[in-house]
Amino acid sequence: MKEYPLFFESGGPIFGDGYVVSVVVRGRVLATWDEDDGEFVLSGVNPGSLLGFGRTLNEAYQYMVESLRCVLIDIATDAATVEEFRREADDFFGTDAPECRARWESARERVRQGELRNDLDLRVETSDPEFGMFVEQVERPSVHANAPAQSLAPSAIAA
């Protein structure tokens, strides 16, 4: 089994009852490639409760991003205000997965030491981007605010 430390960014509009927010999530996931099963498993470090599965990294990532979107819609269903949504979204992002975080850090060190090749053909990022759940209320919805399609893979391998 190979484990890859990945950064990701995802987001888009989320509709609540009486409000629209634009959400950007910048986080970390551990990608595990199981050669025996021929499957990628993405395990969230931040947020810690995310999972994605697939025969390809892109398939696992899309599964994970759709799971994230469903969680955000669930939060919007219960949140009466933007502030309540923001608070609940921040709490969700803060869910912790200590074992996954430790494995992510270990995999990152292996990348830095040159022990783990970038077989995923992703950009290598040596700095730490700003992580978090960034929520902005959309004051005047417009067709020009439509979000681009989700990227088909995580944004970078961490080194």
NORHUMO-V220378 format. One record per residue. SS is DSSP state (h for helix, s for strand, l for the rest). Layout:
BEGIN
{{SS} {SS}}
END
This chain:
BEGIN
{{l} {s} {s} {s} {s} {s} {s} {s} {s} {s} {s} {s} {s} {s} {s} {s} {l} {l} {s} {s} {s} {s} {s} {s} {s} {s} {s} {s} {s} {s} {s} {s} {s} {s} {l} {l} {l} {l} {s} {s} {s} {s} {s} {s} {s} {s} {l} {l} {l} {l} {s} {s} {s} {s} {l} {l} {h} {h} {h} {h} {h} {h} {h} {h} {h} {h} {h} {h} {h} {h} {h} {h} {h} {h} {h} {h} {h} {h} {l} {l} {l} {h} {h} {h} {h} {h} {h} {h} {h} {h} {h} {h} {h} {l} {l} {l} {l} {h} {h} {h} {h} {h} {h} {h} {h} {h} {h} {h} {h} {h} {h} {h} {l} {l} {l} {l} {l} {l} {l} {l} {l} {l} {l} {s} {s} {l} {l} {l} {l} {l} {l} {s} {s} {s} {s} {s} {s} {l} {l} {l} {l} {l} {h} {h} {h} {l} {l} {l} {l} {l} {l} {l} {l} {l} {l} {s} {s} {s} {l}}
END
